């Protein structure tokens, strides 16, 4: 019998284990395993000056079935790859029945993939992930996607020379080869755009923006924090309708949308969370984060040291001096596209960011490679494509 096999243990006897030569892949079960899972990237990226470690507290919250609302309708498992006592890889695998019902598919997702440069390790991780999905009746795997495309997703394949912006991925160049060696094929590319306004495009666009606003009866206003729950419902309704035909989209439950909104509310200025209205009805919105990665990078994932909130104090101090942002959401209802709504949301955001917050640049991400309308709109206001992320998939054999 080959030593490359998937060993499913009886119910109650522990998690499935994949053995591949000296590589053992096991499901995360203990606090010690979770610690290994979270800390693995520090070894992978030890010599990468552009990598930004996520905060330990944020990762724990994201992975906790009792705290993250994804688990109200989906399921997930975390796997570690070990060579002896050394942790050499990890993967998160998830199953979202809502996505499959929405698209009529039968797939699951993998995310948070990290591995040493060893195809054997990557292959063992994917066998474990696929074994978990196959046991749940799925026949395809897609990723990197952390739960759904509403969360961090995509493998970086171009743009390794700059740091990732808030809630965006960063990977070593060899990850693409590992995935392709494992038989994963391109499903779709995602684009990240950079805007630094070297030619004063904002000033050039001001008169056109005023004309667009008047012609289309478009009102751009900031998010009303005093009406938080009502505003969140308005935004989620627009998002669900506007993105319904987008590749890979899945509706967010009210609990998921509110959870994400609460995470962003404490760092996003109201003037960087904008709603577009026509005759008092919301037709689009955008959300732009200050690039908290600038403040997080030197903290090494920790907000406290020996119980003292040293990292938290450093974070708040550095957050006040952040000089870049990331527009992470830009959606417009289909029947109101080509009327200047997206342009006005972008221009109002960039104008406030540059002239009030003092930003020197901003990322607009991500967009689908084949979304010609929004990509042309972004190019028209002076942004350039500077990073590319790839979603892979393969059938579960």
Buried (B, 14 or more C-beta within 10 A) or exposed (E): EEEBEBEEEEEEEEBBBBBBEEBBBBBBEEEEBBBBBBBBBEEBBEEBEBBBBBBBBBBEBBBEEEEBBBBEEBBBBBBBBBBEEEBBBBBBBBBBEBBBEEEEEEBBBBBBBBBBBBBBBBBBBBBBBBBBBBEEEBBBBBBBBBBBBBBBBBBBBBBEEEBBBBBBBBBBEBBBEBBBEBEBEEBBBBBBBBBBBEEEBBEEBEEBBEEBBEEBEBBBBBBEEEEBEEBBBBBBEBBBBBBEEEBBBBBBBEEBBBBBBEBBBEBBBBBBBBBBBBEEEBBBBBBBBBBBBBBBBEBEBBBEEEEEEBBBEBBEEBBEEBBBBBBBBBBBBEEBBEBBBBBBBBBBBBBBBBEEBEBEBBBBBBBBBEBEEBBEBBEBBBBEBBBBBBBBBBEBE
